[in-house]
């Protein structure tokens, strides 16, 4: 990992000018059921063999089919909620979640549906506010960590971005949470963790943010943002750098250990 990039990021952390964006890779170290397992359960509810169902279409299309057949995502949302949050104390043994709390980000966006970020802050007694839709925004306090559920939250079935149609609507980039992101990110650095660069949705988000900056103040005024990636990839890193996003790559074969080492190094630099 680049100590120079980590030191540069830590400097911005000290002035609380960094927004954290959290993806699915952060929750995987908690031993949650894989998405493929949940899709198998979805298929069983519809009378399919799990392996057969998973092979029929893209996960987003399968989720949309489920919603059309069941008329609601409520039952599946309930299944995910029960499977993922059966023991809240497990987050105490997650170094990654504990480090996120220690780093004291003022604003955290997440595309995860689960509650582990909120649980981690609550169990440490750290003031925080969950924002899943526009109704949650009024009353947010400056000394609270805002946790914005960018793809929805289990407490609001209608907020979940789970089907193909949901993702197409989400990528219009015009919802109240999108407008909030545009306001929050002006003048701020964004750190992305837990994302695979093969994920088109997060790459589209990065592109939209770049275009927003170019229209607002010009790309030369945009603060550098950063993404932690589990393995180096020179081609993807070059493309992201052109969009103002610096890649910090791990050399550890285990993605979870690599992310933990990065967050620990960032915390050490922030405190030094």
TACORQUI-V209987 format. One record per run of one state. SS is the DSSP state (hx for helix, st for strand, lp for the rest). FROM is the first residue (numbers start at 1). LEN is the number of residues. If there is no record, write none. Layout:
# TACORQUI-V209987
SS/FROM/LEN  SS/FROM/LEN
This chain:
# TACORQUI-V209987
lp/1/2  hx/3/12  lp/15/3  st/18/5  lp/23/1  hx/24/3  lp/27/1  hx/28/3  lp/31/4  hx/35/11  lp/46/4  hx/50/7  lp/57/2  hx/59/12  lp/71/3  hx/74/11  lp/85/3  hx/88/6  lp/94/1  hx/95/9  lp/104/3  st/107/4  lp/111/5  hx/116/8  lp/124/4  st/128/4  lp/132/2  hx/134/3  lp/137/8  st/145/5  lp/150/3  st/153/1  lp/154/2  st/156/1  hx/157/3  lp/160/4  hx/164/7  lp/171/5  hx/176/10  lp/186/3  st/189/5  lp/194/6  hx/200/17  lp/217/2  hx/219/3  lp/222/3  st/225/5  lp/230/4  hx/234/9  lp/243/2  st/245/5  lp/250/5  hx/255/17  lp/272/1
